[in-house]
């Protein structure tokens, strides 16, 4: 057991397993790992804001690794990538600033609605 942040003990193998699941989902679908990462981090005992902030940082190496594999296989549309990345950086900053202002319950409802809508969209 390791003690991350000196707050509570975590099982190292459990955390690596959670990361493996998140990485597989993100690598296979080209995204979506964050939608799985947040609930898994909540199950580990993190608060909503902690889980979402942690998920963002967890997704960086996953995205780099998956992106490199997609790049080496020639699956990147560079013009689209650059424009969407620009918007994503701006949206990420705005989202992080908004996260500070929302309480955990409101954040939980917003996240649940987005996950629900994404699931419905994938069915149709």
N, C-alpha and C positions, 0 to 999 in steps of 0.2 A: 504494500500500500504506500502510495506517495501522498504527500500533503501539498497540494497546489494552493498558492495564495495564503498558506497558513490558516485556512478556514476549516476545511473538512477533509477527511481521508478519501482518496479515490483509488480504485483498483486499476493499476496500469494496463493490464490485459483487457479489461472492460473498455477503457478509453481507446485503446488501439483498435478493438473490435468495432466500437462505435464509429471511429474514423474510417475504418475499412468499408463499412456499410455506406457511409456518406460519400466516400470517394468512388465506390462502385456505381452508385446512383448518378453522381455528377458526371463521371466519365462515360457511362453508358448513354445517358440521355442528353449530354452536352449541357447540363445545368440541372437545377432542381435539388441539388444536394443541400442547399440552404434551407429549403422547405422541410427537409427531413432532419437536418442538423438542429434546428431550433427546438422541435418537440423532444428530440433525444436529450439535448442539453437540459431542458426543463425536467425531464425524468431523472436526470442526475442531480437535481436539486437547485439549479440556478434560477434566479428570478428572470422575468421576461426580458428586461433590458440587458441583463448580463448575458442571457442566452443569445439574444440577437446580436449584440456587439461581439461576443465570442465567435458566433457563426460567421460573421463577416471576415474575421481574421483567419478562421479555419479554412474558409473558401479560397483564400489567396494562393496557398501552395497547391491546392487541388486544381484550381483553375489554370495555373501556370503549367502544371504537369499534363493535364488533359489537353490544354491548348497546344502544347508542344507536340503531342501525339497527333492531334488533328492537323497541325501545320505540316508535319513531316509526311502526312498522307495527302497533302494538297487540298484540304477541305476548308481553307480560309478565304473569305471574300474581304479583301483588305480595305476597300473603299467603305463598304458598309461597316466593317469592324471599327475603323477610325472614327466615323461619325457617331455610331452608337456608343462607343467608348467615351467620347467627349460628353455626350448627354448623360451617360451613366455616372461619370465622375461628378458632374454638377448635381445630378439627382442624389448621389450618395452623400454629398456634403449637406444638401438640404434635408435629406432623410435623417441623417445623424443629428442635425440641429433640432429637427422636429421631435426626435426620440427623447431628447432631454426634457421637452415640455409636456409629454404625454404621461399619464399615470399608467401603471402596469395593467390595470383592468381594461382601460380603453385600448391599449396596445394589443392585449390578448384578443379582444373582439375584432379589431381591424385585421389582425393576422388570420384569425379563424375565417372571416369572410373572404379574404383573398385566397386562402387555401381551398375553401369550398367552391368559389367561382372558378378557380383553376381546374379543380376536379370535374366540375360540370362541363367546362369547355372541352376537356379532353375526351369526354364521353360522346360529344356531338360534333 
